[in-house]
Amino acid sequence: MEGVGKFLDSVGTFFKGGDNLPWCEPDIIAGCEREVAEAGNEEQKNESLMRLAWALVHSRQPDDVNRGIGMIEASLENSNSPLQTKEKIYLLAVAFYRTGNYAKSRHLVDRCLEIQPDWRQAQNLSKVVEDKIARDGLIGMGLVAGAFGAAGLAIGGIVAAATSSKRKSTEKK
């Protein structure tokens, strides 16, 4: 019986689809925005903007995530180092995962892993994205099969009714 319980727990975990990416609360975002406004020089401002972008893409609010995407994309071409570029690409991958654009997220996280194959955060995100794609694919196949099943039942009922009425009219002759 214990094996059945473990199996049901694993199936439940599979369909819950939880990820282990951190979330960011609105008060932290507000603090980051103040930090950007109060930055004394360009270097402090750039560091504050990166923290704000991180907070935005980890927000539960879609508008915040989209704002983070815009900020990162605008700053990507001004990256000073490969490390900074890699971090921005990773944040974009998180953001696109959060918005449900899993294909774009997978593409970006793959770019991160090309730059640094042993980067644990990117490896973790890659697994989360792949799991979500697989889970959504299975759920989608189930919905399609269910739709076809319902359509098949309806068509089968119509055919059965037509056959039955045809048989009755033939028997009366």
Secondary structure, DSSP 8 states (H G I E B T S, - for coil): -HHHHHHHHHHHHHHH-------B-HHHHHHHHHHHHH--SHHHHHHHHHHHHHHHHTBS-HHHHHHHHHHHHHHHTT--SHHHHHHHHHHHHHHHHHHT-HHHHHHHHHHHHHH-TT-HHHHHHHHHHHHHHHHHHHHHHHHHHHHHHHHHHHHHHHHHHHHHHHHHHHHH-
